[in-house]
Amino acid sequence: MVMLALACAFALCICSGIYLGESIHDASIRAFLITGAITVSLAVLFHLIGRRGKTKLFRREALCAIGLSWILAIIIGALPYALTTDCALSDAIFESASGLTTTGATAYTNFAEFPKSLLLWRSLSQWVGGLGVVVFFVAVLSSLGAGAKILFSNESSGKSTDFDHGRIQSGAFYLMIFYLGVSFACMCAYKLAGMDWFQAVNHAMTTIATGGFSTETNSIKHFQSPAIEWVAIIFMTLSATTFIYMIRLIRGQTHMMRQSSEVYWFYGILATSIGLLTLFLVELTGNILDHELVRSATFQAVSIMTTTGYTSADFNQWLPPAKMLLIILMFVGGCSGSTAGGVKVIRIVIALRAVVRSVALSFRPNITIPMRTGGQYLSERAIHNVILFLLLLVALQIFSMLFVSTLEPELEFISVFSCVQATLFNIGPGFDAIGPSENFQFLRPTTKVYLSLLMVLGRLELFAVMVLFIPSVWRRFS
C-alpha cells in the first residue's frame, strides 16, 4: 500500500510535468516513469510475498513495518533526483529524506532550476510525509484491526485514545479529510496573496506539512510580501496545533478547550518568544517598534517552533540571545498529533512537572502527588517513558555531534551542533555554515547519509527505527 501511494504520487508528477510543458522525452519525465515502474513492481512483489500472511499485527511487527516503510520510501523517493540531476547518490537520498520527513534541509544549491515535475515532487513528498505514508495506508486498509492502533500512534505522534472508541481507520480518514481541506484553504490564500498557481500549490503543501521546501532559492523572502508572510504564519501555526483538537472544535466539542493544556502551553510559549524576539530585533536595528519588526519576529518564531524552516530574514545575523531562543524553540517543537517535529510541547510540560514533583517529594517523601494532563491522570510508566525519551534524544544528539565532528573536522562547533539539531528535530535551516542562506551540499557523502538517518529517527520519534537495530527484540518471543 505504501508503494502504491508513492506510485500515485509519481503519476501525478508525470501528468503535472507534461501539462506544464515538459516532454515525454525529458530526463525528468523519464526518471518518474522508471521510478514509477520500479515502485509498482515492488508493490506487486510485496503483495505476492505477503498475500497468505496473517493480517493481525503485533507491536514488534508494526514498528518494523513503519521503520522499513520509511526507509524504503526514502530510497525510492531519491530515484527521481538521481536520474534527473547530475548529483551524487548521497545528495538524492538526503533530499528525499528531507522531503518525506518534512525536514526541509536541502543538498542542492540550484533546486530552483529543477524541472517543474521535480519541484512538485519535492513539495509533494513533504505533503505525503506530513501525516505519513503509514497513516494514509492505515486509513484505507481496514483489515489491520488492532494493529492499526500501533501503526497510527507510532507514526503520527498521536495515540489511539485520541479518537472516540479507538476507531483508528475512521479517525485517520477524518485526519486526511481535514488535511486536504486545510491544504486547499492555504493554497487559495497564497494565490490571493500574490503567488501564481504553481507556487501556491507547492507552498501550500510544504506549509501544511510544516516542511519548508520552497520553489524559490530565498524561500518566502523571495516574494517580499507581508501578505504572503502572514498567510504562512497563520497556516504554519494551525499545522503545528493538534489536528484532533481542531477537528473536535469544528464538530462543536468545545469542552476540549478546557482539557487541551498542551495547546495553551504551545501558544503561550510562542507568544512569549515572539515578544522577546521583537525586543531583540529592536535592540539589533536601533529602530522603533513597527509592523516590519513584529512581522519578522513572528514569522521566524513560528517557522522555527513549528519546525517548518521557512526564512524571511537571515537570523544568522541576529543577536546571540535571539539565536539562543531560536535553538530552544527548535528543541521544543509543536504539539503532539500535528505535522510539526521537535520534542513536542506535551513532553516538555510533563518533564517540567515531573521535576517540580521530584523536588517536592524530596522534602515530603511520604505524600502522593498525582500528575494530570488533558484531564487525565498520568501513570508512573507514562512519566518514565517521557523522561527516558528525552534522555535518549539528548544522548543521540551528543553522540551524533561527536560523529559528525569526526567526519567533518573542519566544521566549527556551532555548525556541527546545527547540522544535528536541524536534522534530528526536522527543522531544516540552522546557524553558521548551514544558516538560512546556506545548504548542506558541502558535507561529505557519509555525513549526508547519517544526517538522513537522523531525519527519519526524529520523524518517527526514535523507537520505530531503533527497533530495527536491536537484535534482542527479534530473538525473544519469536
NORZI-V927903 format. One record per residue. N is the residue number from 1. RES is the residue in one letter. PHI is phi as a letter, one per 40 degrees, with the letter a starting at -180 (none if undefined). PSI is psi in whole degrees, -180 to 180 (NA if undefined). D_FIRST is the distance of its C-alpha to the first C-alpha in Angstrom with 1 decimal. Layout:
n=N res=RES phi=PHI psi=PSI d_first=D_FIRST
n=N res=RES phi=PHI psi=PSI d_first=D_FIRST
//
This chain:
n=1 res=M phi=none psi=-39 d_first=0.0
n=2 res=V phi=c psi=-44 d_first=3.8
n=3 res=M phi=c psi=-38 d_first=5.4
n=4 res=L phi=c psi=-37 d_first=5.0
n=5 res=A phi=c psi=-42 d_first=6.2
n=6 res=L phi=c psi=-39 d_first=8.7
n=7 res=A phi=c psi=-40 d_first=9.7
n=8 res=C phi=c psi=-39 d_first=10.6
n=9 res=A phi=c psi=-42 d_first=12.5
n=10 res=F phi=c psi=-39 d_first=14.3
n=11 res=A phi=c psi=-39 d_first=15.2
n=12 res=L phi=c psi=-39 d_first=16.7
n=13 res=C phi=c psi=-39 d_first=18.7
n=14 res=I phi=c psi=-50 d_first=20.0
n=15 res=C phi=c psi=-42 d_first=21.2
n=16 res=S phi=c psi=-41 d_first=22.7
n=17 res=G phi=c psi=-45 d_first=24.4
n=18 res=I phi=c psi=-40 d_first=26.0
n=19 res=Y phi=c psi=-34 d_first=27.1
n=20 res=L phi=c psi=9 d_first=28.7
n=21 res=G phi=h psi=-2 d_first=30.7
n=22 res=E phi=c psi=157 d_first=28.8
n=23 res=S phi=b psi=157 d_first=29.2
n=24 res=I phi=c psi=-19 d_first=27.0
n=25 res=H phi=c psi=-6 d_first=29.3
n=26 res=D phi=c psi=151 d_first=28.7
n=27 res=A phi=c psi=-37 d_first=27.3
n=28 res=S phi=c psi=-45 d_first=24.6
n=29 res=I phi=c psi=-41 d_first=23.3
n=30 res=R phi=c psi=-38 d_first=23.5
n=31 res=A phi=c psi=-43 d_first=21.6
n=32 res=F phi=c psi=-35 d_first=18.6
n=33 res=L phi=c psi=-45 d_first=18.8
n=34 res=I phi=c psi=-46 d_first=18.9
n=35 res=T phi=c psi=-41 d_first=16.1
n=36 res=G phi=c psi=-40 d_first=13.9
n=37 res=A phi=c psi=-42 d_first=15.0
n=38 res=I phi=c psi=-42 d_first=14.2
n=39 res=T phi=c psi=-44 d_first=10.7
n=40 res=V phi=c psi=-39 d_first=10.1
n=41 res=S phi=c psi=-42 d_first=12.2
n=42 res=L phi=c psi=-39 d_first=10.4
n=43 res=A phi=c psi=-44 d_first=7.1
n=44 res=V phi=c psi=-43 d_first=9.9
n=45 res=L phi=c psi=-47 d_first=11.7
n=46 res=F phi=c psi=-37 d_first=9.4
n=47 res=H phi=c psi=-43 d_first=8.9
n=48 res=L phi=c psi=-40 d_first=12.7
n=49 res=I phi=c psi=-40 d_first=13.5
n=50 res=G phi=b psi=10 d_first=11.9
n=51 res=R phi=c psi=-25 d_first=12.5
n=52 res=R phi=b psi=7 d_first=15.8
n=53 res=G phi=c psi=164 d_first=14.9
n=54 res=K phi=c psi=142 d_first=15.8
n=55 res=T phi=c psi=-13 d_first=13.6
n=56 res=K phi=c psi=130 d_first=15.9
n=57 res=L phi=b psi=137 d_first=15.3
n=58 res=F phi=b psi=172 d_first=18.4
n=59 res=R phi=d psi=-44 d_first=19.0
n=60 res=R phi=c psi=-47 d_first=19.3
n=61 res=E phi=c psi=-36 d_first=16.0
n=62 res=A phi=c psi=-44 d_first=14.2
n=63 res=L phi=c psi=-39 d_first=16.1
n=64 res=C phi=c psi=-43 d_first=15.2
n=65 res=A phi=c psi=-41 d_first=11.5
n=66 res=I phi=c psi=-52 d_first=12.2
n=67 res=G phi=c psi=-47 d_first=14.7
n=68 res=L phi=c psi=-35 d_first=13.1
n=69 res=S phi=c psi=-45 d_first=9.9
n=70 res=W phi=c psi=-44 d_first=12.5
n=71 res=I phi=c psi=-45 d_first=14.8
n=72 res=L phi=c psi=-41 d_first=12.6
n=73 res=A phi=c psi=-38 d_first=11.4
n=74 res=I phi=c psi=-43 d_first=15.2
n=75 res=I phi=c psi=-45 d_first=16.2
n=76 res=I phi=c psi=-42 d_first=14.1
n=77 res=G phi=c psi=-19 d_first=15.3
n=78 res=A phi=c psi=-21 d_first=18.8
n=79 res=L phi=c psi=-44 d_first=19.0
n=80 res=P phi=d psi=-37 d_first=20.1
n=81 res=Y phi=c psi=-46 d_first=22.8
n=82 res=A phi=c psi=-36 d_first=24.0
n=83 res=L phi=c psi=-20 d_first=24.2
n=84 res=T phi=c psi=-42 d_first=25.8
n=85 res=T phi=b psi=158 d_first=28.2
n=86 res=D phi=c psi=82 d_first=30.8
n=87 res=C phi=b psi=165 d_first=29.6
n=88 res=A phi=c psi=153 d_first=29.1
n=89 res=L phi=c psi=-34 d_first=25.8
n=90 res=S phi=c psi=-37 d_first=26.4
n=91 res=D phi=c psi=-42 d_first=26.7
n=92 res=A phi=c psi=-43 d_first=23.4
n=93 res=I phi=c psi=-43 d_first=21.6
n=94 res=F phi=c psi=-46 d_first=23.7
n=95 res=E phi=c psi=-40 d_first=22.8
n=96 res=S phi=c psi=-44 d_first=19.1
n=97 res=A phi=c psi=-41 d_first=19.3
n=98 res=S phi=c psi=-34 d_first=21.7
n=99 res=G phi=c psi=-57 d_first=19.4
n=100 res=L phi=c psi=-26 d_first=16.2
n=101 res=T phi=c psi=3 d_first=18.4
n=102 res=T phi=f psi=36 d_first=20.6
n=103 res=T phi=c psi=-49 d_first=23.6
n=104 res=G phi=g psi=2 d_first=25.2
n=105 res=A phi=c psi=152 d_first=27.3
n=106 res=T phi=b psi=148 d_first=27.8
n=107 res=A phi=b psi=9 d_first=29.1
n=108 res=Y phi=b psi=140 d_first=30.3
n=109 res=T phi=c psi=-20 d_first=33.7
n=110 res=N phi=b psi=30 d_first=33.2
n=111 res=F phi=c psi=-24 d_first=29.8
n=112 res=A phi=c psi=-18 d_first=31.5
n=113 res=E phi=c psi=1 d_first=32.3
n=114 res=F phi=c psi=153 d_first=28.7
n=115 res=P phi=d psi=154 d_first=27.8
n=116 res=K phi=d psi=-37 d_first=26.5
n=117 res=S phi=c psi=-38 d_first=23.0
n=118 res=L phi=c psi=-37 d_first=22.8
n=119 res=L phi=c psi=-40 d_first=24.3
n=120 res=L phi=c psi=-39 d_first=21.7
n=121 res=W phi=c psi=-38 d_first=18.9
n=122 res=R phi=d psi=-47 d_first=20.8
n=123 res=S phi=c psi=-41 d_first=20.8
n=124 res=L phi=c psi=-35 d_first=17.4
n=125 res=S phi=c psi=-37 d_first=16.0
n=126 res=Q phi=c psi=-38 d_first=18.1
n=127 res=W phi=c psi=-43 d_first=17.2
n=128 res=V phi=c psi=-42 d_first=13.4
n=129 res=G phi=c psi=-17 d_first=14.6
n=130 res=G phi=d psi=-52 d_first=17.1
n=131 res=L phi=c psi=-19 d_first=15.1
n=132 res=G phi=g psi=135 d_first=12.5
n=133 res=V phi=d psi=-29 d_first=8.9
n=134 res=V phi=c psi=-36 d_first=8.7
n=135 res=V phi=c psi=-41 d_first=10.8
n=136 res=F phi=d psi=-41 d_first=8.9
n=137 res=F phi=c psi=-28 d_first=6.0
n=138 res=V phi=c psi=-37 d_first=9.1
n=139 res=A phi=c psi=-28 d_first=10.7
n=140 res=V phi=b psi=-6 d_first=8.8
n=141 res=L phi=b psi=91 d_first=8.3
n=142 res=S phi=c psi=-6 d_first=12.0
n=143 res=S phi=c psi=1 d_first=12.5
n=144 res=L phi=c psi=-27 d_first=12.4
n=145 res=G phi=g psi=-134 d_first=16.0
n=146 res=A phi=c psi=-24 d_first=17.9
n=147 res=G phi=c psi=-26 d_first=15.2
n=148 res=A phi=c psi=-32 d_first=13.6
n=149 res=K phi=c psi=-41 d_first=17.0
n=150 res=I phi=c psi=-43 d_first=16.9
n=151 res=L phi=c psi=-47 d_first=13.5
n=152 res=F phi=c psi=-49 d_first=14.9
n=153 res=S phi=c psi=-32 d_first=18.4
n=154 res=N phi=c psi=-23 d_first=17.7
n=155 res=E phi=c psi=-36 d_first=15.3
n=156 res=S phi=b psi=10 d_first=17.2
n=157 res=S phi=f psi=24 d_first=20.7
n=158 res=G phi=b psi=-168 d_first=21.2
n=159 res=K phi=a psi=156 d_first=21.9
n=160 res=S phi=c psi=-28 d_first=21.1
n=161 res=T phi=c psi=-7 d_first=24.8
n=162 res=D phi=c psi=-15 d_first=24.4
n=163 res=F phi=b psi=143 d_first=23.3
n=164 res=D phi=d psi=128 d_first=25.8
n=165 res=H phi=g psi=17 d_first=25.5
n=166 res=G phi=g psi=29 d_first=22.3
n=167 res=R phi=c psi=88 d_first=20.0
n=168 res=I phi=c psi=-42 d_first=17.0
n=169 res=Q phi=d psi=-50 d_first=14.6
n=170 res=S phi=c psi=-35 d_first=17.3
n=171 res=G phi=c psi=-46 d_first=18.3
n=172 res=A phi=c psi=-34 d_first=15.1
n=173 res=F phi=c psi=-44 d_first=15.2
n=174 res=Y phi=c psi=-37 d_first=18.9
n=175 res=L phi=c psi=-43 d_first=18.1
n=176 res=M phi=c psi=-41 d_first=15.9
n=177 res=I phi=c psi=-44 d_first=18.7
n=178 res=F phi=c psi=-43 d_first=21.3
n=179 res=Y phi=d psi=-46 d_first=19.5
n=180 res=L phi=c psi=-43 d_first=19.5
n=181 res=G phi=c psi=-46 d_first=23.1
n=182 res=V phi=c psi=-38 d_first=24.4
n=183 res=S phi=c psi=-43 d_first=22.9
n=184 res=F phi=c psi=-42 d_first=24.6
n=185 res=A phi=c psi=-41 d_first=27.8
n=186 res=C phi=c psi=-42 d_first=27.9
n=187 res=M phi=d psi=-47 d_first=27.5
n=188 res=C phi=c psi=-39 d_first=30.4
n=189 res=A phi=c psi=-43 d_first=32.4
n=190 res=Y phi=c psi=-41 d_first=32.1
n=191 res=K phi=c psi=-45 d_first=33.1
n=192 res=L phi=c psi=-28 d_first=36.1
n=193 res=A phi=c psi=-11 d_first=37.0
n=194 res=G phi=h psi=-5 d_first=37.5
n=195 res=M phi=c psi=157 d_first=34.3
n=196 res=D phi=c psi=172 d_first=33.4
n=197 res=W phi=c psi=-39 d_first=30.2
n=198 res=F phi=c psi=-45 d_first=28.3
n=199 res=Q phi=c psi=-41 d_first=29.4
n=200 res=A phi=c psi=-43 d_first=28.8
n=201 res=V phi=c psi=-48 d_first=25.1
n=202 res=N phi=c psi=-46 d_first=24.5
n=203 res=H phi=c psi=-31 d_first=26.6
n=204 res=A phi=c psi=-44 d_first=25.1
n=205 res=M phi=c psi=-42 d_first=21.6
n=206 res=T phi=c psi=-20 d_first=23.0
n=207 res=T phi=c psi=-49 d_first=25.5
n=208 res=I phi=c psi=-32 d_first=23.2
n=209 res=A phi=c psi=-1 d_first=20.9
n=210 res=T phi=f psi=46 d_first=24.2
n=211 res=G phi=c psi=-46 d_first=23.3
n=212 res=G phi=g psi=-2 d_first=26.5
n=213 res=F phi=c psi=141 d_first=25.7
n=214 res=S phi=b psi=159 d_first=28.2
n=215 res=T phi=c psi=-9 d_first=29.0
n=216 res=E phi=b psi=144 d_first=32.6
n=217 res=T phi=d psi=-39 d_first=34.1
n=218 res=N phi=c psi=17 d_first=36.0
n=219 res=S phi=f psi=-144 d_first=33.2
n=220 res=I phi=c psi=-25 d_first=34.5
n=221 res=K phi=d psi=-28 d_first=38.0
n=222 res=H phi=d psi=-35 d_first=37.9
n=223 res=F phi=c psi=-23 d_first=38.3
n=224 res=Q phi=f psi=47 d_first=41.4
n=225 res=S phi=b psi=113 d_first=40.6
n=226 res=P phi=d psi=-37 d_first=41.3
n=227 res=A phi=c psi=-45 d_first=39.4
n=228 res=I phi=c psi=-40 d_first=36.2
n=229 res=E phi=c psi=-40 d_first=36.6
n=230 res=W phi=c psi=-35 d_first=37.2
n=231 res=V phi=c psi=-45 d_first=34.1
n=232 res=A phi=c psi=-42 d_first=32.1
n=233 res=I phi=d psi=-48 d_first=33.9
n=234 res=I phi=c psi=-48 d_first=33.2
n=235 res=F phi=c psi=-29 d_first=29.4
n=236 res=M phi=c psi=-42 d_first=29.0
n=237 res=T phi=c psi=-45 d_first=30.9
n=238 res=L phi=d psi=-40 d_first=28.9
n=239 res=S phi=c psi=-19 d_first=25.5
n=240 res=A phi=c psi=-1 d_first=27.0
n=241 res=T phi=c psi=145 d_first=28.1
n=242 res=T phi=d psi=121 d_first=26.1
n=243 res=F phi=c psi=-41 d_first=23.8
n=244 res=I phi=c psi=-37 d_first=24.3
n=245 res=Y phi=d psi=-47 d_first=28.0
n=246 res=M phi=c psi=-37 d_first=28.0
n=247 res=I phi=c psi=-42 d_first=26.0
n=248 res=R phi=c psi=-34 d_first=28.6
n=249 res=L phi=c psi=-41 d_first=31.5
n=250 res=I phi=c psi=-35 d_first=30.3
n=251 res=R phi=c psi=-5 d_first=30.3
n=252 res=G phi=g psi=10 d_first=33.9
n=253 res=Q phi=c psi=73 d_first=33.5
n=254 res=T phi=c psi=-16 d_first=36.2
n=255 res=H phi=c psi=-19 d_first=36.9
n=256 res=M phi=c psi=-27 d_first=33.9
n=257 res=M phi=c psi=-26 d_first=36.3
n=258 res=R phi=c psi=-19 d_first=38.5
n=259 res=Q phi=b psi=-19 d_first=35.9
n=260 res=S phi=c psi=76 d_first=33.8
n=261 res=S phi=c psi=-30 d_first=36.0
n=262 res=E phi=c psi=-40 d_first=33.3
n=263 res=V phi=c psi=-42 d_first=33.2
n=264 res=Y phi=c psi=-43 d_first=37.0
n=265 res=W phi=c psi=-42 d_first=37.1
n=266 res=F phi=d psi=-51 d_first=34.6
n=267 res=Y phi=c psi=-30 d_first=36.7
n=268 res=G phi=c psi=-46 d_first=39.9
n=269 res=I phi=c psi=-41 d_first=38.9
n=270 res=L phi=c psi=-46 d_first=37.8
n=271 res=A phi=c psi=-42 d_first=41.1
n=272 res=T phi=c psi=-43 d_first=43.2
n=273 res=S phi=c psi=-40 d_first=41.6
n=274 res=I phi=c psi=-43 d_first=42.1
n=275 res=G phi=c psi=-45 d_first=45.7
n=276 res=L phi=c psi=-44 d_first=46.3
n=277 res=L phi=c psi=-36 d_first=44.7
n=278 res=T phi=c psi=-44 d_first=46.9
n=279 res=L phi=c psi=-41 d_first=50.0
n=280 res=F phi=c psi=-38 d_first=49.1
n=281 res=L phi=c psi=-36 d_first=48.7
n=282 res=V phi=c psi=-43 d_first=52.0
n=283 res=E phi=c psi=-38 d_first=53.6
n=284 res=L phi=c psi=-46 d_first=52.0
n=285 res=T phi=c psi=-25 d_first=53.0
n=286 res=G phi=g psi=9 d_first=56.2
n=287 res=N phi=c psi=163 d_first=55.4
n=288 res=I phi=c psi=161 d_first=55.9
n=289 res=L phi=c psi=125 d_first=52.9
n=290 res=D phi=a psi=178 d_first=51.3
n=291 res=H phi=c psi=-38 d_first=48.1
n=292 res=E phi=c psi=-42 d_first=46.8
n=293 res=L phi=c psi=-43 d_first=47.1
n=294 res=V phi=c psi=-43 d_first=45.4
n=295 res=R phi=c psi=-42 d_first=42.5
n=296 res=S phi=c psi=-44 d_first=42.1
n=297 res=A phi=c psi=-43 d_first=42.2
n=298 res=T phi=c psi=-45 d_first=39.8
n=299 res=F phi=c psi=-49 d_first=37.3
n=300 res=Q phi=c psi=-36 d_first=37.2
n=301 res=A phi=c psi=-46 d_first=37.2
n=302 res=V phi=c psi=-45 d_first=34.2
n=303 res=S phi=c psi=-40 d_first=32.3
n=304 res=I phi=c psi=-45 d_first=32.8
n=305 res=M phi=c psi=-34 d_first=32.4
n=306 res=T phi=c psi=-2 d_first=29.2
n=307 res=T phi=g psi=27 d_first=28.1
n=308 res=T phi=c psi=-50 d_first=27.5
n=309 res=G phi=g psi=10 d_first=30.0
n=310 res=Y phi=c psi=153 d_first=31.5
n=311 res=T phi=b psi=137 d_first=35.1
n=312 res=S phi=b psi=-6 d_first=38.1
n=313 res=A phi=a psi=160 d_first=40.7
n=314 res=D phi=c psi=87 d_first=41.3
n=315 res=F phi=c psi=-5 d_first=41.4
n=316 res=N phi=c psi=-20 d_first=42.2
n=317 res=Q phi=c psi=3 d_first=45.8
n=318 res=W phi=c psi=172 d_first=46.0
n=319 res=L phi=c psi=151 d_first=48.3
n=320 res=P phi=d psi=-43 d_first=47.4
n=321 res=P phi=c psi=-33 d_first=47.0
n=322 res=A phi=c psi=-43 d_first=44.6
n=323 res=K phi=c psi=-36 d_first=42.4
n=324 res=M phi=c psi=-40 d_first=42.7
n=325 res=L phi=c psi=-40 d_first=41.5
n=326 res=L phi=c psi=-37 d_first=38.5
n=327 res=I phi=c psi=-41 d_first=37.6
n=328 res=I phi=c psi=-42 d_first=37.8
n=329 res=L phi=c psi=-35 d_first=35.5
n=330 res=M phi=d psi=-42 d_first=33.0
n=331 res=F phi=c psi=-43 d_first=33.1
n=332 res=V phi=c psi=-54 d_first=32.9
n=333 res=G phi=g psi=-162 d_first=30.0
n=334 res=G phi=c psi=-157 d_first=28.8
n=335 res=C phi=c psi=156 d_first=28.0
n=336 res=S phi=c psi=152 d_first=25.4
n=337 res=G phi=g psi=20 d_first=22.4
n=338 res=S phi=b psi=-180 d_first=22.7
n=339 res=T phi=c psi=-4 d_first=21.2
n=340 res=A phi=c psi=157 d_first=24.3
n=341 res=G phi=c psi=-147 d_first=24.8
n=342 res=G phi=g psi=-175 d_first=27.9
n=343 res=V phi=c psi=-31 d_first=29.1
n=344 res=K phi=g psi=138 d_first=28.8
n=345 res=V phi=d psi=-40 d_first=32.0
n=346 res=I phi=c psi=-35 d_first=31.7
n=347 res=R phi=c psi=-39 d_first=31.9
n=348 res=I phi=c psi=-43 d_first=34.9
n=349 res=V phi=c psi=-46 d_first=36.6
n=350 res=I phi=c psi=-42 d_first=36.1
n=351 res=A phi=c psi=-42 d_first=37.4
n=352 res=L phi=c psi=-42 d_first=40.4
n=353 res=R phi=c psi=-36 d_first=41.2
n=354 res=A phi=c psi=-37 d_first=41.0
n=355 res=V phi=c psi=-47 d_first=43.5
n=356 res=V phi=c psi=-42 d_first=45.8
n=357 res=R phi=c psi=-40 d_first=45.7
n=358 res=S phi=c psi=-38 d_first=46.4
n=359 res=V phi=c psi=-43 d_first=49.4
n=360 res=A phi=c psi=-41 d_first=50.7
n=361 res=L phi=c psi=-23 d_first=50.2
n=362 res=S phi=c psi=-24 d_first=52.2
n=363 res=F phi=c psi=-25 d_first=55.2
n=364 res=R phi=b psi=73 d_first=54.6
n=365 res=P phi=c psi=-15 d_first=52.8
n=366 res=N phi=c psi=0 d_first=53.6
n=367 res=I phi=c psi=163 d_first=51.8
n=368 res=T phi=b psi=125 d_first=48.2
n=369 res=I phi=b psi=99 d_first=46.4
n=370 res=P phi=c psi=155 d_first=43.1
n=371 res=M phi=b psi=138 d_first=40.4
n=372 res=R phi=b psi=150 d_first=38.4
n=373 res=T phi=a psi=137 d_first=35.7
n=374 res=G phi=g psi=30 d_first=34.3
n=375 res=G phi=g psi=4 d_first=36.8
n=376 res=Q phi=b psi=146 d_first=35.6
n=377 res=Y phi=c psi=141 d_first=37.3
n=378 res=L phi=c psi=133 d_first=35.6
n=379 res=S phi=c psi=161 d_first=35.8
n=380 res=E phi=c psi=-33 d_first=37.3
n=381 res=R phi=c psi=-40 d_first=34.1
n=382 res=A phi=c psi=-43 d_first=32.2
n=383 res=I phi=c psi=-43 d_first=35.0
n=384 res=H phi=c psi=-40 d_first=35.0
n=385 res=N phi=c psi=-37 d_first=31.3
n=386 res=V phi=c psi=-47 d_first=31.8
n=387 res=I phi=c psi=-41 d_first=34.8
n=388 res=L phi=c psi=-42 d_first=33.0
n=389 res=F phi=c psi=-45 d_first=30.1
n=390 res=L phi=c psi=-43 d_first=32.7
n=391 res=L phi=c psi=-42 d_first=34.7
n=392 res=L phi=c psi=-39 d_first=31.8
n=393 res=L phi=c psi=-43 d_first=30.7
n=394 res=V phi=c psi=-41 d_first=34.4
n=395 res=A phi=c psi=-41 d_first=34.7
n=396 res=L phi=c psi=-39 d_first=31.7
n=397 res=Q phi=c psi=-43 d_first=33.1
n=398 res=I phi=c psi=-46 d_first=36.5
n=399 res=F phi=c psi=-42 d_first=35.2
n=400 res=S phi=c psi=-38 d_first=33.1
n=401 res=M phi=c psi=-42 d_first=36.2
n=402 res=L phi=c psi=-42 d_first=38.2
n=403 res=F phi=c psi=-46 d_first=35.7
n=404 res=V phi=c psi=-40 d_first=35.3
n=405 res=S phi=c psi=-28 d_first=39.1
n=406 res=T phi=c psi=-40 d_first=39.6
n=407 res=L phi=c psi=-32 d_first=37.3
n=408 res=E phi=b psi=70 d_first=38.9
n=409 res=P phi=c psi=-19 d_first=42.5
n=410 res=E phi=c psi=-10 d_first=43.8
n=411 res=L phi=c psi=143 d_first=41.8
n=412 res=E phi=c psi=165 d_first=43.6
n=413 res=F phi=d psi=-46 d_first=42.7
n=414 res=I phi=c psi=-32 d_first=41.3
n=415 res=S phi=c psi=-43 d_first=39.1
n=416 res=V phi=c psi=-46 d_first=37.6
n=417 res=F phi=d psi=-43 d_first=37.2
n=418 res=S phi=c psi=-39 d_first=35.5
n=419 res=C phi=d psi=-46 d_first=33.1
n=420 res=V phi=c psi=-47 d_first=31.9
n=421 res=Q phi=c psi=-44 d_first=32.1
n=422 res=A phi=c psi=-28 d_first=30.3
n=423 res=T phi=c psi=-43 d_first=27.3
n=424 res=L phi=c psi=-35 d_first=27.1
n=425 res=F phi=b psi=11 d_first=27.4
n=426 res=N phi=f psi=45 d_first=25.2
n=427 res=I phi=c psi=-57 d_first=28.3
n=428 res=G phi=h psi=-85 d_first=28.6
n=429 res=P phi=c psi=160 d_first=32.4
n=430 res=G phi=b psi=-137 d_first=35.0
n=431 res=F phi=b psi=166 d_first=38.7
n=432 res=D phi=g psi=-118 d_first=41.1
n=433 res=A phi=c psi=-22 d_first=39.5
n=434 res=I phi=b psi=38 d_first=36.1
n=435 res=G phi=c psi=180 d_first=37.6
n=436 res=P phi=c psi=-21 d_first=36.3
n=437 res=S phi=b psi=9 d_first=37.8
n=438 res=E phi=b psi=-175 d_first=36.6
n=439 res=N phi=a psi=-177 d_first=33.4
n=440 res=F phi=c psi=10 d_first=32.2
n=441 res=Q phi=c psi=-32 d_first=32.9
n=442 res=F phi=c psi=-11 d_first=36.1
n=443 res=L phi=c psi=157 d_first=34.4
n=444 res=R phi=c psi=154 d_first=34.2
n=445 res=P phi=d psi=-42 d_first=30.9
n=446 res=T phi=c psi=-40 d_first=30.7
n=447 res=T phi=c psi=-43 d_first=31.2
n=448 res=K phi=c psi=-40 d_first=28.4
n=449 res=V phi=c psi=-41 d_first=25.9
n=450 res=Y phi=c psi=-42 d_first=27.2
n=451 res=L phi=c psi=-32 d_first=27.0
n=452 res=S phi=c psi=-40 d_first=23.4
n=453 res=L phi=c psi=-39 d_first=22.8
n=454 res=L phi=c psi=-37 d_first=24.9
n=455 res=M phi=d psi=-45 d_first=22.7
n=456 res=V phi=c psi=-42 d_first=19.6
n=457 res=L phi=d psi=-43 d_first=22.0
n=458 res=G phi=c psi=-40 d_first=23.3
n=459 res=R phi=c psi=-41 d_first=20.1
n=460 res=L phi=c psi=9 d_first=18.7
n=461 res=E phi=f psi=49 d_first=22.4
n=462 res=L phi=g psi=-59 d_first=23.2
n=463 res=F phi=c psi=-37 d_first=22.2
n=464 res=A phi=c psi=-23 d_first=18.5
n=465 res=V phi=c psi=-42 d_first=19.6
n=466 res=M phi=c psi=-29 d_first=23.0
n=467 res=V phi=c psi=-25 d_first=22.0
n=468 res=L phi=c psi=-21 d_first=20.7
n=469 res=F phi=b psi=13 d_first=24.3
n=470 res=I phi=b psi=101 d_first=26.3
n=471 res=P phi=d psi=-35 d_first=27.1
n=472 res=S phi=c psi=-29 d_first=28.8
n=473 res=V phi=c psi=-34 d_first=25.6
n=474 res=W phi=c psi=-16 d_first=24.4
n=475 res=R phi=c psi=-33 d_first=27.9
n=476 res=R phi=c psi=152 d_first=28.7
n=477 res=F phi=f psi=28 d_first=27.7
n=478 res=S phi=c psi=NA d_first=25.9
//
